[in-house]
Amino acid sequence: MAQSSLEIAELIVKTMGEVAISNRTYFSELDGVVGDGDFGNSIATGFEAVTVTKWDSLNRSSPGNFLKDVAQTFMSSVGGVSGSIWGTAFLRAGVKAGDNQALTTDDVLQMLWAAVEGMKKRGKSDLGDKTLLDAFIPALEEFERVVKNGDTTLAALQRAALVARQKTEEIKPWVAKRGRASYTGERSCDTYDAGSIAMAMIAEKLVEVWAARL
């Protein structure tokens, strides 16, 4: 049975939450090498509020309203940069979705790019700064390329996950230019960026979840 756009939005948010919550310690340890070590705790706290505490009461009148409520819940539960960046991503995606009940592939792509732009603006970052955007943007570009080439969503997710994981290795030697890690200068070289690792793991988990629903 085909799932509605709202059900798919719920599935994606739930999957993101599972990755964040189950890897709370791992992500914090990665972030603690050159950062302040709060990344894992921050996103896990946000997703716990969304997918556990407030899940049943989230606005489900449309996919867009659902994502906007996810954003509000996340931001009200997590202070600091992580709360604002991830909350802004959900908010921008929800606003772009509007009141549409049935989202097309083009709609979803526009929502994801809106999320990217929100993250850029809120985090004052872009490609090359050694942040989660260095995994997210190339993965999204690959996802878009594959689906626009006529391939399946699963194939697009698989390719996006591979690109995201490759980027975590590619950016490892870089000097961090944003966040607490940027204060350490050259010491941030040859360290993994926790946000990029998180994006890769989310993409990989989405592949598993999407394959299981087929």
Secondary structure, DSSP 8 states (H G I E B T S, - for coil): ----HHHHHHHHHHHHHHHHHHTHHHHHHHHHTTS-S-HHHHHHHHHHIIIIISGGGS--SSHHHHHHHHHHHHHHH--HHHHHHHHHHHHHHHHHHTT-SS--HHHHHHHHHHHHHHHHHHHT--TTSSSTHHHHHHHHHHHHHHHHTT--HHHHHHHHHHHHHHHHHHTTTS---SSGGGGGGGGGTT---HHHHHHHHHHHHHHHHHHHH-
